[in-house]
Amino acid sequence: MSPCEDCHAGCCRSFTVPVSGADIMRIENGLGLSFWDFVCRWEDPDGRIALNYAPHFFFEDEPETQFVISLMHHESEYFKETTRCRFLTEGAPDEEHPLGQARCGIYNYRPGACRVFPTKFDPANELAVIHDIPDRSRDGDVGVYDLCPRPWEPSDLDPVQPLHNLVVARYEMQFFRSIAELWNRNPRSWSVFPDFLRLVYARRVVREEELKPQQTVTELAPAEVVDDRENPSVVPFAISEEQRRSA
């Protein structure tokens, strides 16, 4: 039986989940949700959220603050003063399960960071290696932040799917890192960001005759985005031709 069976989902309570643009598009399109329903920007001054996985973004309202684009957290229904992933479905605590049981409410659409847990690539990028998961991710004695009830074993995982998940997650975050590099040259407001993303990803599939030599993400950058979701107005996404050529 997988360690996730009968679990209270301490990982979904303890960690901020970074998302890529592809993760966002998958959830929006699959569940009919708006960006503003589930995405937030988390301050990450020491890089503990991004680690070596997710890029940092900057925005004109806080130009010195580095953010990671992540899933929202909401207050737990049963454990006050604790938080959980916005998509975690909680079950009530009972005698058999004092911390309750919990499940991902969007399992088929979950982000890449969730799909690869608890694995990472080996140095040769050929094997899936199981992380050494600590007993708890936060200080203190709040039980809902306890992590996996037992160590993971290779037999808990499919021999193929973890590698597929790792490959896709890495690829999508590399692409998202290119988007971050482009965006951070001239940061705009947070309200512009989802429109910018949609325009970039809408141009990600092209006809063969439309391909340009050595095409990069800078070629996908929109010339215009919506500046304010309350009062839409079209403004230029100011990236000069010189910046595009130097990318």
C-alpha atoms as an extended CHARMM CRD file, in Angstrom:
* protein
*
       247  EXT
         1         1  MET       CA              0.0000000000        0.0000000000        0.0000000000  PROA      1               0.0000000000
         2         2  SER       CA              1.3320000000        3.4360000000       -0.9370000000  PROA      2               0.0000000000
         3         3  PRO       CA              2.3000000000        5.8140000000        1.8930000000  PROA      3               0.0000000000
         4         4  CYS       CA             -0.3590000000        8.1710000000        0.4730000000  PROA      4               0.0000000000
         5         5  GLU       CA             -3.1760000000        5.7730000000        1.4100000000  PROA      5               0.0000000000
         6         6  ASP       CA             -5.0350000000        6.9760000000        4.5170000000  PROA      6               0.0000000000
         7         7  CYS       CA             -2.7020000000        9.9870000000        4.7040000000  PROA      7               0.0000000000
         8         8  HSD       CA             -3.6630000000       13.4430000000        6.0020000000  PROA      8               0.0000000000
         9         9  ALA       CA             -1.5050000000       14.9800000000        3.2260000000  PROA      9               0.0000000000
        10        10  GLY       CA              1.1390000000       16.7220000000        5.2930000000  PROA      10              0.0000000000
        11        11  CYS       CA              3.0800000000       17.5330000000        2.1310000000  PROA      11              0.0000000000
        12        12  CYS       CA              0.0980000000       19.4540000000        0.7050000000  PROA      12              0.0000000000
        13        13  ARG       CA             -0.0610000000       21.4770000000        3.9200000000  PROA      13              0.0000000000
        14        14  SER       CA              3.6420000000       22.0480000000        4.4770000000  PROA      14              0.0000000000
        15        15  PHE       CA              4.9450000000       23.0850000000        1.0940000000  PROA      15              0.0000000000
        16        16  THR       CA              4.3130000000       25.8890000000       -1.3280000000  PROA      16              0.0000000000
        17        17  VAL       CA              3.8400000000       24.2720000000       -4.7520000000  PROA      17              0.0000000000
        18        18  PRO       CA              5.6190000000       26.0950000000       -7.6090000000  PROA      18              0.0000000000
        19        19  VAL       CA              3.7870000000       25.9510000000      -10.9180000000  PROA      19              0.0000000000
        20        20  SER       CA              4.8810000000       26.3920000000      -14.5000000000  PROA      20              0.0000000000
        21        21  GLY       CA              2.8930000000       28.1220000000      -17.1910000000  PROA      21              0.0000000000
        22        22  ALA       CA              1.9810000000       24.6830000000      -18.5240000000  PROA      22              0.0000000000
        23        23  ASP       CA              0.6130000000       23.6930000000      -15.1090000000  PROA      23              0.0000000000
        24        24  ILE       CA             -1.5040000000       26.8360000000      -15.0680000000  PROA      24              0.0000000000
        25        25  MET       CA             -2.8530000000       26.2450000000      -18.5750000000  PROA      25              0.0000000000
        26        26  ARG       CA             -3.6850000000       22.6140000000      -17.7480000000  PROA      26              0.0000000000
        27        27  ILE       CA             -5.6740000000       23.5680000000      -14.6460000000  PROA      27              0.0000000000
        28        28  GLU       CA             -7.4270000000       26.5030000000      -16.3060000000  PROA      28              0.0000000000
        29        29  ASN       CA             -8.4340000000       24.5120000000      -19.3670000000  PROA      29              0.0000000000
        30        30  GLY       CA             -9.2130000000       21.2670000000      -17.5900000000  PROA      30              0.0000000000
        31        31  LEU       CA            -11.2460000000       22.6820000000      -14.7260000000  PROA      31              0.0000000000
        32        32  GLY       CA            -12.5980000000       25.9050000000      -16.2170000000  PROA      32              0.0000000000
        33        33  LEU       CA            -10.9500000000       28.0390000000      -13.5420000000  PROA      33              0.0000000000
        34        34  SER       CA             -9.5010000000       31.5150000000      -13.7780000000  PROA      34              0.0000000000
        35        35  PHE       CA             -5.8400000000       32.2270000000      -13.0330000000  PROA      35              0.0000000000
        36        36  TRP       CA             -7.0130000000       34.3200000000      -10.0870000000  PROA      36              0.0000000000
        37        37  ASP       CA             -8.8780000000       31.3490000000       -8.5980000000  PROA      37              0.0000000000
        38        38  PHE       CA             -5.7550000000       29.3850000000       -7.7270000000  PROA      38              0.0000000000
        39        39  VAL       CA             -2.4690000000       31.1510000000       -8.5810000000  PROA      39              0.0000000000
        40        40  CYS       CA             -0.5000000000       33.4610000000       -6.3190000000  PROA      40              0.0000000000
        41        41  ARG       CA              2.9940000000       34.8780000000       -6.1200000000  PROA      41              0.0000000000
        42        42  TRP       CA              4.9790000000       33.8660000000       -3.0360000000  PROA      42              0.0000000000
        43        43  GLU       CA              7.8620000000       35.9790000000       -1.7910000000  PROA      43              0.0000000000
        44        44  ASP       CA             10.9970000000       33.8720000000       -1.8450000000  PROA      44              0.0000000000
        45        45  PRO       CA             13.8590000000       36.0060000000       -0.5190000000  PROA      45              0.0000000000
        46        46  ASP       CA             16.1100000000       33.0850000000        0.3610000000  PROA      46              0.0000000000
        47        47  GLY       CA             15.1980000000       30.8080000000       -2.5370000000  PROA      47              0.0000000000
        48        48  ARG       CA             13.7080000000       28.0740000000       -0.3490000000  PROA      48              0.0000000000
        49        49  ILE       CA             10.6240000000       27.7430000000       -2.5510000000  PROA      49              0.0000000000
        50        50  ALA       CA             12.3430000000       27.9100000000       -5.9290000000  PROA      50              0.0000000000
        51        51  LEU       CA             15.3080000000       25.7280000000       -4.9460000000  PROA      51              0.0000000000
        52        52  ASN       CA             16.8360000000       24.6030000000       -8.2560000000  PROA      52              0.0000000000
        53        53  TYR       CA             13.4310000000       23.9500000000       -9.8090000000  PROA      53              0.0000000000
        54        54  ALA       CA             11.3650000000       27.0920000000      -10.3650000000  PROA      54              0.0000000000
        55        55  PRO       CA             12.3440000000       30.5430000000      -11.6750000000  PROA      55              0.0000000000
        56        56  HSD       CA             11.9290000000       33.8390000000       -9.8660000000  PROA      56              0.0000000000
        57        57  PHE       CA              9.7800000000       36.6360000000      -11.2690000000  PROA      57              0.0000000000
        58        58  PHE       CA              9.8490000000       40.3450000000      -10.4640000000  PROA      58              0.0000000000
        59        59  PHE       CA              6.9660000000       42.8370000000      -10.7290000000  PROA      59              0.0000000000
        60        60  GLU       CA              6.8800000000       46.5980000000      -11.0240000000  PROA      60              0.0000000000
        61        61  ASP       CA              4.9890000000       47.1240000000       -7.7520000000  PROA      61              0.0000000000
        62        62  GLU       CA              7.7790000000       45.3660000000       -5.7850000000  PROA      62              0.0000000000
        63        63  PRO       CA             10.8120000000       45.5000000000       -8.0720000000  PROA      63              0.0000000000
        64        64  GLU       CA             13.2840000000       44.2960000000       -5.4280000000  PROA      64              0.0000000000
        65        65  THR       CA             11.2610000000       41.2590000000       -4.3560000000  PROA      65              0.0000000000
        66        66  GLN       CA             11.7140000000       37.8940000000       -6.0240000000  PROA      66              0.0000000000
        67        67  PHE       CA              8.5710000000       35.7960000000       -6.2990000000  PROA      67              0.0000000000
        68        68  VAL       CA              7.7660000000       32.2090000000       -7.2180000000  PROA      68              0.0000000000
        69        69  ILE       CA              4.5130000000       31.5730000000       -9.0850000000  PROA      69              0.0000000000
        70        70  SER       CA              2.6600000000       29.0280000000       -6.9550000000  PROA      70              0.0000000000
        71        71  LEU       CA             -0.6410000000       27.4860000000       -5.9520000000  PROA      71              0.0000000000
        72        72  MET       CA             -2.6150000000       29.3490000000       -3.3110000000  PROA      72              0.0000000000
        73        73  HSD       CA             -2.9340000000       28.1200000000        0.2520000000  PROA      73              0.0000000000
        74        74  HSD       CA             -6.1940000000       28.3260000000        2.1950000000  PROA      74              0.0000000000
        75        75  GLU       CA             -6.8950000000       27.9280000000        5.8860000000  PROA      75              0.0000000000
        76        76  SER       CA             -7.5740000000       24.3530000000        6.9390000000  PROA      76              0.0000000000
        77        77  GLU       CA            -11.2080000000       23.5620000000        7.6530000000  PROA      77              0.0000000000
        78        78  TYR       CA            -10.3880000000       21.3380000000       10.6210000000  PROA      78              0.0000000000
        79        79  PHE       CA             -7.0260000000       22.5470000000       11.9360000000  PROA      79              0.0000000000
        80        80  LYS       CA             -7.2850000000       26.2490000000       12.5780000000  PROA      80              0.0000000000
        81        81  GLU       CA             -4.2310000000       28.4440000000       12.2040000000  PROA      81              0.0000000000
        82        82  THR       CA             -2.7790000000       25.9700000000        9.7070000000  PROA      82              0.0000000000
        83        83  THR       CA             -2.9770000000       26.1270000000        5.9390000000  PROA      83              0.0000000000
        84        84  ARG       CA             -3.3650000000       23.6780000000        3.0730000000  PROA      84              0.0000000000
        85        85  CYS       CA             -3.0810000000       23.6590000000       -0.6820000000  PROA      85              0.0000000000
        86        86  ARG       CA             -6.1010000000       25.3600000000       -2.1700000000  PROA      86              0.0000000000
        87        87  PHE       CA             -7.0060000000       22.1000000000       -3.9480000000  PROA      87              0.0000000000
        88        88  LEU       CA             -6.6380000000       19.7200000000       -1.0140000000  PROA      88              0.0000000000
        89        89  THR       CA             -9.8990000000       17.9770000000       -0.0830000000  PROA      89              0.0000000000
        90        90  GLU       CA             -9.9180000000       17.3870000000        3.6750000000  PROA      90              0.0000000000
        91        91  GLY       CA            -11.7410000000       14.7020000000        5.6190000000  PROA      91              0.0000000000
        92        92  ALA       CA            -12.8630000000       15.1780000000        9.2080000000  PROA      92              0.0000000000
        93        93  PRO       CA            -10.6230000000       13.7550000000       11.9560000000  PROA      93              0.0000000000
        94        94  ASP       CA            -11.9320000000       10.6310000000       13.6760000000  PROA      94              0.0000000000
        95        95  GLU       CA            -10.7180000000        8.0360000000       16.1660000000  PROA      95              0.0000000000
        96        96  GLU       CA             -8.9730000000        5.9590000000       13.5110000000  PROA      96              0.0000000000
        97        97  HSD       CA             -7.5490000000        8.9810000000       11.6900000000  PROA      97              0.0000000000
        98        98  PRO       CA             -6.9650000000       11.7750000000       14.2470000000  PROA      98              0.0000000000
        99        99  LEU       CA             -5.4920000000       13.9960000000       11.5340000000  PROA      99              0.0000000000
       100       100  GLY       CA             -8.2110000000       13.0730000000        9.0700000000  PROA      100             0.0000000000
       101       101  GLN       CA             -7.7180000000       11.7950000000        5.5560000000  PROA      101             0.0000000000
       102       102  ALA       CA             -7.1160000000       14.0770000000        2.6160000000  PROA      102             0.0000000000
       103       103  ARG       CA             -6.9050000000       13.7990000000       -1.1460000000  PROA      103             0.0000000000
       104       104  CYS       CA             -5.8460000000       15.9700000000       -4.0510000000  PROA      104             0.0000000000
       105       105  GLY       CA             -8.9770000000       17.5080000000       -5.5200000000  PROA      105             0.0000000000
       106       106  ILE       CA             -7.3850000000       17.9200000000       -8.9690000000  PROA      106             0.0000000000
       107       107  TYR       CA             -5.3000000000       14.7570000000       -9.1620000000  PROA      107             0.0000000000
       108       108  ASN       CA             -5.5240000000       14.3780000000      -12.9580000000  PROA      108             0.0000000000
       109       109  TYR       CA             -4.5590000000       18.0510000000      -13.4160000000  PROA      109             0.0000000000
       110       110  ARG       CA             -2.0270000000       18.3780000000      -10.5850000000  PROA      110             0.0000000000
       111       111  PRO       CA              1.1770000000       20.3640000000      -11.2170000000  PROA      111             0.0000000000
       112       112  GLY       CA              4.4520000000       18.7990000000      -12.2830000000  PROA      112             0.0000000000
       113       113  ALA       CA              6.0070000000       19.3940000000       -8.8480000000  PROA      113             0.0000000000
       114       114  CYS       CA              3.3160000000       17.1730000000       -7.3220000000  PROA      114             0.0000000000
       115       115  ARG       CA              3.5970000000       14.5270000000      -10.0380000000  PROA      115             0.0000000000
       116       116  VAL       CA              7.3210000000       13.9660000000       -9.4470000000  PROA      116             0.0000000000
       117       117  PHE       CA              7.0690000000       13.7050000000       -5.6440000000  PROA      117             0.0000000000
       118       118  PRO       CA              8.9340000000       11.9640000000       -4.0150000000  PROA      118             0.0000000000
       119       119  THR       CA             11.4990000000       11.4690000000       -6.8000000000  PROA      119             0.0000000000
       120       120  LYS       CA             14.3400000000       13.2810000000       -8.5220000000  PROA      120             0.0000000000
       121       121  PHE       CA             16.7820000000       12.3800000000      -11.3080000000  PROA      121             0.0000000000
       122       122  ASP       CA             20.0700000000       10.6520000000      -10.5850000000  PROA      122             0.0000000000
       123       123  PRO       CA             23.2020000000       12.5420000000      -11.7640000000  PROA      123             0.0000000000
       124       124  ALA       CA             23.0830000000       10.7720000000      -15.1370000000  PROA      124             0.0000000000
       125       125  ASN       CA             19.3840000000       11.6500000000      -15.6480000000  PROA      125             0.0000000000
       126       126  GLU       CA             18.5750000000        7.9900000000      -16.2270000000  PROA      126             0.0000000000
       127       127  LEU       CA             17.0670000000        6.8140000000      -12.9310000000  PROA      127             0.0000000000
       128       128  ALA       CA             14.3750000000        8.1020000000      -10.5870000000  PROA      128             0.0000000000
       129       129  VAL       CA             15.8140000000        8.4670000000       -7.0840000000  PROA      129             0.0000000000
       130       130  ILE       CA             13.5390000000        8.5860000000       -4.0430000000  PROA      130             0.0000000000
       131       131  HSD       CA             14.1300000000       11.6310000000       -1.8480000000  PROA      131             0.0000000000
       132       132  ASP       CA             14.9580000000       11.1350000000        1.8080000000  PROA      132             0.0000000000
       133       133  ILE       CA             11.7340000000       12.6070000000        3.2130000000  PROA      133             0.0000000000
       134       134  PRO       CA             12.0270000000       14.0930000000        6.7350000000  PROA      134             0.0000000000
       135       135  ASP       CA              9.4520000000       13.2670000000        9.3910000000  PROA      135             0.0000000000
       136       136  ARG       CA              8.2710000000       16.8800000000        9.4530000000  PROA      136             0.0000000000
       137       137  SER       CA              8.8980000000       19.9220000000        7.3030000000  PROA      137             0.0000000000
       138       138  ARG       CA              8.1540000000       22.6570000000        9.8330000000  PROA      138             0.0000000000
       139       139  ASP       CA              9.3020000000       23.3730000000       13.3530000000  PROA      139             0.0000000000
       140       140  GLY       CA              6.8910000000       22.9230000000       16.2470000000  PROA      140             0.0000000000
       141       141  ASP       CA              4.5120000000       20.2010000000       17.3000000000  PROA      141             0.0000000000
       142       142  VAL       CA              1.6140000000       20.7250000000       14.8830000000  PROA      142             0.0000000000
       143       143  GLY       CA              0.8300000000       17.1840000000       13.7490000000  PROA      143             0.0000000000
       144       144  VAL       CA             -0.7510000000       18.1160000000       10.4350000000  PROA      144             0.0000000000
       145       145  TYR       CA              2.6880000000       19.1450000000        9.2050000000  PROA      145             0.0000000000
       146       146  ASP       CA              4.0210000000       15.6230000000        9.7010000000  PROA      146             0.0000000000
       147       147  LEU       CA              5.0410000000       14.1400000000        6.3700000000  PROA      147             0.0000000000
       148       148  CYS       CA              4.9710000000       10.5870000000        5.0280000000  PROA      148             0.0000000000
       149       149  PRO       CA              3.9430000000        7.9130000000        7.5690000000  PROA      149             0.0000000000
       150       150  ARG       CA              6.7500000000        5.6120000000        6.3970000000  PROA      150             0.0000000000
       151       151  PRO       CA              9.7160000000        5.7560000000        4.0100000000  PROA      151             0.0000000000
       152       152  TRP       CA              8.9530000000        5.3180000000        0.3210000000  PROA      152             0.0000000000
       153       153  GLU       CA             10.2180000000        2.1760000000       -1.3770000000  PROA      153             0.0000000000
       154       154  PRO       CA             10.8810000000        1.5740000000       -5.0910000000  PROA      154             0.0000000000
       155       155  SER       CA              8.0510000000       -0.9680000000       -5.0850000000  PROA      155             0.0000000000
       156       156  ASP       CA              5.6230000000        1.8710000000       -4.2100000000  PROA      156             0.0000000000
       157       157  LEU       CA              6.1770000000        3.4470000000       -7.6280000000  PROA      157             0.0000000000
       158       158  ASP       CA              5.5480000000        2.4590000000      -11.2140000000  PROA      158             0.0000000000
       159       159  PRO       CA              8.8810000000        1.7690000000      -12.9640000000  PROA      159             0.0000000000
       160       160  VAL       CA              8.0470000000        3.9850000000      -15.9600000000  PROA      160             0.0000000000
       161       161  GLN       CA              5.7360000000        6.8570000000      -15.0080000000  PROA      161             0.0000000000
       162       162  PRO       CA              8.0610000000        8.6260000000      -12.5280000000  PROA      162             0.0000000000
       163       163  LEU       CA             10.6820000000        9.0780000000      -15.2610000000  PROA      163             0.0000000000
       164       164  HSD       CA              8.0790000000       10.4420000000      -17.6630000000  PROA      164             0.0000000000
       165       165  ASN       CA              6.8970000000       12.8840000000      -15.0110000000  PROA      165             0.0000000000
       166       166  LEU       CA             10.4500000000       14.0180000000      -14.2540000000  PROA      166             0.0000000000
       167       167  VAL       CA             11.2340000000       14.6170000000      -17.9300000000  PROA      167             0.0000000000
       168       168  VAL       CA              8.0980000000       16.6830000000      -18.5540000000  PROA      168             0.0000000000
       169       169  ALA       CA              8.4190000000       18.6710000000      -15.3140000000  PROA      169             0.0000000000
       170       170  ARG       CA             12.0220000000       19.5670000000      -16.0870000000  PROA      170             0.0000000000
       171       171  TYR       CA             11.2520000000       20.5460000000      -19.6760000000  PROA      171             0.0000000000
       172       172  GLU       CA              8.3030000000       22.7320000000      -18.7350000000  PROA      172             0.0000000000
       173       173  MET       CA             10.2260000000       24.5090000000      -15.9850000000  PROA      173             0.0000000000
       174       174  GLN       CA             13.1160000000       25.1580000000      -18.3580000000  PROA      174             0.0000000000
       175       175  PHE       CA             10.6640000000       26.7660000000      -20.7580000000  PROA      175             0.0000000000
       176       176  PHE       CA              9.1230000000       28.7360000000      -17.8640000000  PROA      176             0.0000000000
       177       177  ARG       CA             12.6120000000       29.8680000000      -16.8650000000  PROA      177             0.0000000000
       178       178  SER       CA             13.0570000000       31.3200000000      -20.3470000000  PROA      178             0.0000000000
       179       179  ILE       CA              9.7590000000       33.1570000000      -19.9220000000  PROA      179             0.0000000000
       180       180  ALA       CA             10.9570000000       34.5080000000      -16.5640000000  PROA      180             0.0000000000
       181       181  GLU       CA             14.1730000000       35.7680000000      -18.1110000000  PROA      181             0.0000000000
       182       182  LEU       CA             12.1980000000       37.5820000000      -20.7830000000  PROA      182             0.0000000000
       183       183  TRP       CA              9.6270000000       39.0170000000      -18.3440000000  PROA      183             0.0000000000
       184       184  ASN       CA             12.2670000000       40.1880000000      -15.8470000000  PROA      184             0.0000000000
       185       185  ARG       CA             13.9850000000       42.3890000000      -18.4290000000  PROA      185             0.0000000000
       186       186  ASN       CA             11.1030000000       44.8010000000      -18.0870000000  PROA      186             0.0000000000
       187       187  PRO       CA              8.7630000000       43.7000000000      -15.2760000000  PROA      187             0.0000000000
       188       188  ARG       CA              5.1550000000       44.7840000000      -15.5240000000  PROA      188             0.0000000000
       189       189  SER       CA              2.3070000000       44.6320000000      -13.0310000000  PROA      189             0.0000000000
       190       190  TRP       CA              1.0330000000       41.4020000000      -11.5010000000  PROA      190             0.0000000000
       191       191  SER       CA             -2.3570000000       42.0660000000      -13.1090000000  PROA      191             0.0000000000
       192       192  VAL       CA             -0.7720000000       41.7660000000      -16.5770000000  PROA      192             0.0000000000
       193       193  PHE       CA              0.9280000000       38.4550000000      -15.8980000000  PROA      193             0.0000000000
       194       194  PRO       CA             -1.8420000000       35.9260000000      -16.6870000000  PROA      194             0.0000000000
       195       195  ASP       CA             -2.6690000000       37.6230000000      -19.9870000000  PROA      195             0.0000000000
       196       196  PHE       CA              1.0000000000       37.6110000000      -20.9150000000  PROA      196             0.0000000000
       197       197  LEU       CA              1.2230000000       33.8880000000      -20.1610000000  PROA      197             0.0000000000
       198       198  ARG       CA             -1.8460000000       33.0220000000      -22.2030000000  PROA      198             0.0000000000
       199       199  LEU       CA             -0.5180000000       34.8870000000      -25.2170000000  PROA      199             0.0000000000
       200       200  VAL       CA              2.8780000000       33.1780000000      -25.0100000000  PROA      200             0.0000000000
       201       201  TYR       CA              1.4240000000       29.6910000000      -24.6610000000  PROA      201             0.0000000000
       202       202  ALA       CA             -1.1530000000       30.3110000000      -27.3870000000  PROA      202             0.0000000000
       203       203  ARG       CA              1.7580000000       30.7120000000      -29.8010000000  PROA      203             0.0000000000
       204       204  ARG       CA              3.5790000000       27.5900000000      -28.7190000000  PROA      204             0.0000000000
       205       205  VAL       CA              2.2140000000       25.3660000000      -31.4850000000  PROA      205             0.0000000000
       206       206  VAL       CA              2.9110000000       26.5070000000      -35.0420000000  PROA      206             0.0000000000
       207       207  ARG       CA              2.7530000000       25.2060000000      -38.5870000000  PROA      207             0.0000000000
       208       208  GLU       CA              6.0150000000       23.9160000000      -40.0150000000  PROA      208             0.0000000000
       209       209  GLU       CA              6.1170000000       26.6650000000      -42.6280000000  PROA      209             0.0000000000
       210       210  GLU       CA              5.8540000000       29.2630000000      -39.8230000000  PROA      210             0.0000000000
       211       211  LEU       CA              9.0320000000       28.0780000000      -38.1130000000  PROA      211             0.0000000000
       212       212  LYS       CA             11.8920000000       30.5320000000      -37.9730000000  PROA      212             0.0000000000
       213       213  PRO       CA             15.5710000000       29.5160000000      -37.7500000000  PROA      213             0.0000000000
       214       214  GLN       CA             16.6460000000       28.9960000000      -34.1190000000  PROA      214             0.0000000000
       215       215  GLN       CA             13.3120000000       30.2870000000      -32.8500000000  PROA      215             0.0000000000
       216       216  THR       CA             13.3100000000       31.0400000000      -29.1080000000  PROA      216             0.0000000000
       217       217  VAL       CA             10.7520000000       32.0350000000      -26.5230000000  PROA      217             0.0000000000
       218       218  THR       CA             11.4510000000       35.7020000000      -27.3110000000  PROA      218             0.0000000000
       219       219  GLU       CA              9.6990000000       35.1530000000      -30.6300000000  PROA      219             0.0000000000
       220       220  LEU       CA              6.5870000000       34.1540000000      -28.6880000000  PROA      220             0.0000000000
       221       221  ALA       CA              6.5010000000       37.3160000000      -26.5690000000  PROA      221             0.0000000000
       222       222  PRO       CA              3.2530000000       39.2160000000      -27.1010000000  PROA      222             0.0000000000
       223       223  ALA       CA              3.3890000000       42.7740000000      -28.3060000000  PROA      223             0.0000000000
       224       224  GLU       CA              0.3230000000       43.6610000000      -26.2460000000  PROA      224             0.0000000000
       225       225  VAL       CA             -1.2250000000       42.5510000000      -22.9810000000  PROA      225             0.0000000000
       226       226  VAL       CA             -4.1450000000       43.6060000000      -20.8270000000  PROA      226             0.0000000000
       227       227  ASP       CA             -2.8940000000       45.8620000000      -18.0730000000  PROA      227             0.0000000000
       228       228  ASP       CA             -5.7730000000       45.7920000000      -15.5950000000  PROA      228             0.0000000000
       229       229  ARG       CA             -8.2800000000       42.9800000000      -15.1540000000  PROA      229             0.0000000000
       230       230  GLU       CA            -10.7790000000       45.3870000000      -13.5660000000  PROA      230             0.0000000000
       231       231  ASN       CA            -10.5170000000       48.0390000000      -16.2850000000  PROA      231             0.0000000000
       232       232  PRO       CA             -8.9670000000       46.4280000000      -19.3530000000  PROA      232             0.0000000000
       233       233  SER       CA             -6.7980000000       48.5670000000      -21.5550000000  PROA      233             0.0000000000
       234       234  VAL       CA             -4.2250000000       47.5330000000      -24.1170000000  PROA      234             0.0000000000
       235       235  VAL       CA             -0.6300000000       48.5140000000      -23.3980000000  PROA      235             0.0000000000
       236       236  PRO       CA              2.6310000000       47.5360000000      -25.0910000000  PROA      236             0.0000000000
       237       237  PHE       CA              4.7450000000       44.8120000000      -23.5370000000  PROA      237             0.0000000000
       238       238  ALA       CA              7.8610000000       46.8570000000      -24.0080000000  PROA      238             0.0000000000
       239       239  ILE       CA             10.6260000000       44.6090000000      -25.2820000000  PROA      239             0.0000000000
       240       240  SER       CA             12.7490000000       46.2620000000      -27.8970000000  PROA      240             0.0000000000
       241       241  GLU       CA             13.8980000000       44.5660000000      -31.0680000000  PROA      241             0.0000000000
       242       242  GLU       CA             17.4570000000       44.8260000000      -29.7490000000  PROA      242             0.0000000000
       243       243  GLN       CA             16.4410000000       42.8920000000      -26.6240000000  PROA      243             0.0000000000
       244       244  ARG       CA             14.7650000000       40.2290000000      -28.7570000000  PROA      244             0.0000000000
       245       245  ARG       CA             17.8550000000       39.8120000000      -30.9410000000  PROA      245             0.0000000000
       246       246  SER       CA             20.1670000000       39.5510000000      -27.9130000000  PROA      246             0.0000000000
       247       247  ALA       CA             18.1150000000       36.8010000000      -26.2330000000  PROA      247             0.0000000000
